[in-house]
């Protein structure tokens, strides 16, 4: 799943560790989501969306939505 998490984090000048702290997850989890190695759980996706004050669809893009 593609996402804009790294861009959104960079716009705010937050490190992965800072974002992880705000989301109450590990820095490794943030890195895994940013690099597409891990899709966040639905509760985490909602938490990310609330933090950035954006709809989930503006952060995450399901590449297989048309399948």
C-alpha positions as CSV (number, residue, x, y, z in Angstrom):
1,X,0.0,0.0,0.0
2,X,1.4,3.4,-1.0
3,X,1.3,6.2,1.5
4,X,2.3,9.8,2.0
5,X,3.5,9.3,5.6
6,X,7.1,10.2,5.0
7,X,6.1,13.4,3.1
8,X,3.6,14.5,5.8
9,X,6.2,13.8,8.5
10,X,8.9,15.8,6.7
11,X,6.6,18.7,6.1
12,X,6.3,19.0,9.9
13,X,10.1,18.4,10.4
14,X,9.4,15.4,12.7
15,X,11.8,12.5,12.9
16,X,10.5,9.0,12.7
17,X,11.1,8.8,16.5
18,X,8.9,11.9,17.1
19,X,6.1,10.6,14.9
20,X,6.4,7.2,16.7
21,X,6.0,8.9,20.0
22,X,2.9,10.8,18.9
23,X,1.4,7.6,17.6
24,X,2.5,5.5,20.6
25,X,4.3,3.0,18.3
26,X,8.0,2.1,17.7
27,X,10.2,4.0,15.4
28,X,10.7,0.7,13.5
29,X,6.9,0.5,13.0
30,X,6.9,4.0,11.5
31,X,9.8,3.1,9.2
32,X,8.0,-0.1,8.1
33,X,4.8,1.8,7.2
34,X,6.7,4.5,5.4
35,X,8.6,2.1,3.3
36,X,5.5,0.0,2.5
37,X,6.8,-3.1,4.3
38,X,3.9,-3.0,6.7
39,X,0.3,-1.9,6.3
40,X,-1.0,-0.3,9.5
41,X,-3.9,-1.7,11.4
42,X,-7.2,0.1,10.9
43,X,-7.0,1.7,14.4
44,X,-3.4,2.9,13.6
45,X,-4.5,4.3,10.2
46,X,-7.3,6.3,11.9
47,X,-4.8,7.5,14.5
48,X,-2.5,8.7,11.8
49,X,-5.3,10.4,9.9
50,X,-6.4,12.2,13.1
51,X,-2.9,13.3,13.9
52,X,-2.4,14.8,10.4
53,X,-6.1,16.0,10.3
54,X,-6.6,14.3,6.9
55,X,-9.0,11.7,5.6
56,X,-7.3,8.2,5.5
57,X,-7.7,8.2,1.7
58,X,-5.4,11.3,1.5
59,X,-2.6,9.4,3.3
60,X,-3.0,5.8,2.1
61,X,-3.6,4.6,-1.4
62,X,-4.8,1.1,-2.0
63,X,-3.0,0.2,-5.2
64,X,-5.4,-2.7,-5.8
65,X,-8.7,-0.9,-5.3
66,X,-9.8,-1.6,-8.9
67,X,-9.0,-5.3,-8.8
